[in-house]
Amino acid sequence: MRPGLYAITLVPALIAVNGTANAQTYPSKPIRIISEYTAGNGGDVFFRHLARYMSAATEQTWIIDNRGGAGGLLAVEAAMRTAPDGYTLLAASQNVFVTRRYLSRTGHVDALQDFTPISALWRTTLVIAVHPSMSAKTLAEYIAHAKASPGKIAYTSSGIGTQAHFAGMNLSAMAGISLLHVPYNNARLVQDVVSGDVPSTISIVSSLTSFIRSGRLRPLAIAGSKRIDALPGVPAASETLPGFEPPPTWTALFAPAKLPPAILSSLHASIVKGMAAPEARSKAASDGFELIGNTPEQFAAQIKRDIEVAGRLVKAAKIEPLD
């Protein structure tokens, strides 16, 4: 097994009939999940936790194939080249399907035409945090620092076109500041802030929680419109910047286009069953994730709405494509 491939849970397999997937035999062999997350980052850790319950529900091993990089585009392009047989799925965020269409003039992928949406798994919450050596203790003070040093206050994100990058661009536009974006494709995006090499980050809650609780990072704001239970004392960015709203932030499962309806139905049922596990729900709450588990039809409609929401945010923030 090459580096980046990980088996989740091995459960006795169903009997295969000539290796062909159909309503009676699917799934009859392990399922590979091409993931846009880099192994070890917050999204990857939570997905692996959730995947063990979905794997058990399918009674098959789930093999996680991490293809981090290019804001999720590497994973998406790899998944597009696979057969629609239910044995290769894509775990991806809104990065390529929603926000990238506004940040890049190239590499557009249509989630509804190029893939079969299965279900949104969870919504993600982002946090704006700084190294304790930075004197800013509130988002307002952070903005003041950025105004005093245009283009010199850097923040890390998980890549160009990601929700964190999108949130940083909207923060810059609404606050009238110029932040320096430092994209990463690995877990160093947090470590380099903890070490003080980069002064700030916009990252998901689960990646920062332990560092916040130990005092190694200082949270300034939830990059959204409301506070969250996982960090109850941290104000929302909208409390400093009225009207600030988060970009669409979710992680979902997709299959290649033209997945047979019977396999889609089977997959969706297993996903919902796995997500209903009490341990999965408890972990989501503690890590700042909101589980979704909507139907393929509901998810398709959500994607359309999110594209419209992202478009409004881009227009309001006057964001131009980067390439």
Stockholm file with secondary structure:
# STOCKHOLM 1.0

chainA/1-323         MRPGLYAITLVPALIAVNGTANAQTYPSKPIRIISEYTAGNGGDVFFRHLARYMSAATEQTWIIDNRGGAGGLLAVEAAMRTAPDGYTLLAASQNVFVTRRYLSRTGHVDALQDFTPISALWRTTLVIAVHPSMSAKTLAEYIAHAKASPGKIAYTSSGIGTQAHFAGMNLSAMAGISLLHVPYNNARLVQDVVSGDVPSTISIVSSLTSFIRSGRLRPLAIAGSKRIDALPGVPAASETLPGFEPPPTWTALFAPAKLPPAILSSLHASIVKGMAAPEARSKAASDGFELIGNTPEQFAAQIKRDIEVAGRLVKAAKIEPLD
#=GR chainA/1-323 SS CCTTEEECCCCCCCCCSTTCCCTTTCCCSCEEEEESSCTTSHHHHHHHHHHHHHHHHHTSCEEEEECCCGGGHHHHHHHHTSCSSSSEEEEEEHIIIIIHHHHCSSCCCCTTTTEEEEEEEEECCEEEEECTTSCCCSHHHHHHHHHHSTTTCEEEESSTTSHHHHHHHHHHHHHTCCCEEEECSSTHHHHHHHTTSSSEEEEEHHHHHHHHHTTSSEEEEESSSSCCTTSTTSCBGGGTSTTCCCCCCEEEEEEETTCCHHHHHHHHHHHHHHHTCHHHHHHHHHHTCEECCCCHHHHHHHHHHHHHHHHHHHHHHTCCCCC
#=GC SS_cons         CCTTEEECCCCCCCCCSTTCCCTTTCCCSCEEEEESSCTTSHHHHHHHHHHHHHHHHHTSCEEEEECCCGGGHHHHHHHHTSCSSSSEEEEEEHIIIIIHHHHCSSCCCCTTTTEEEEEEEEECCEEEEECTTSCCCSHHHHHHHHHHSTTTCEEEESSTTSHHHHHHHHHHHHHTCCCEEEECSSTHHHHHHHTTSSSEEEEEHHHHHHHHHTTSSEEEEESSSSCCTTSTTSCBGGGTSTTCCCCCCEEEEEEETTCCHHHHHHHHHHHHHHHTCHHHHHHHHHHTCEECCCCHHHHHHHHHHHHHHHHHHHHHHTCCCCC
//
